[in-house]
């Protein structure tokens, strides 16, 4: 499954970034993706409210959540969020299946 992470560095993270490089950060991101059983697909730095976006292919939502927790625990990030890929057709299929069998309170 593909997962998009966006993050905002903490002050400590920004200080460390000053002595790093894009190549080093890509290596670090590839390393954590591999440790979680996946791979880094892309990493980019942003201007605006968030500093970084990383796209990873990971084996499960549990692996994606564990990666997020470990990275947040490092103290280098003030805010990091993940956005797992969503299969719209499967979601719509589930919505329609439930709609046809759900009875609202007071209508039963």
C-alpha positions, 0 to 999 in steps of 0.5 A: 500500500502506498502511504504519503507522509507530510511533516514539519520539523521541530526546532531540533530537527531544523538545526540538524537539517542544516548539517545534512543534505537531500541525499542523506535525508533520502538515504534515511527515509529509504532506510526506515521504509526498508526497516518497515518492510517497504520502500521509499518511492519519493521524498521532496522538501516543501515550502509552506506549512510543512517541510517534507513529503515522502511517498512510501510503499509499505506492506500494511497499515500497521507498518505505516503506523509503526513507522510514523510512531518511531519517527515522531518519537525521534523528536526531530518532528513537530508534526507529522501525518500519514495519509494511506492510499484509499481504494475508492471503488472498494469504499463505494462498494462497501458503502452501497452494501451497507446502505442496502441493509442498514436500518436507521433507528426509528425506521425498524 
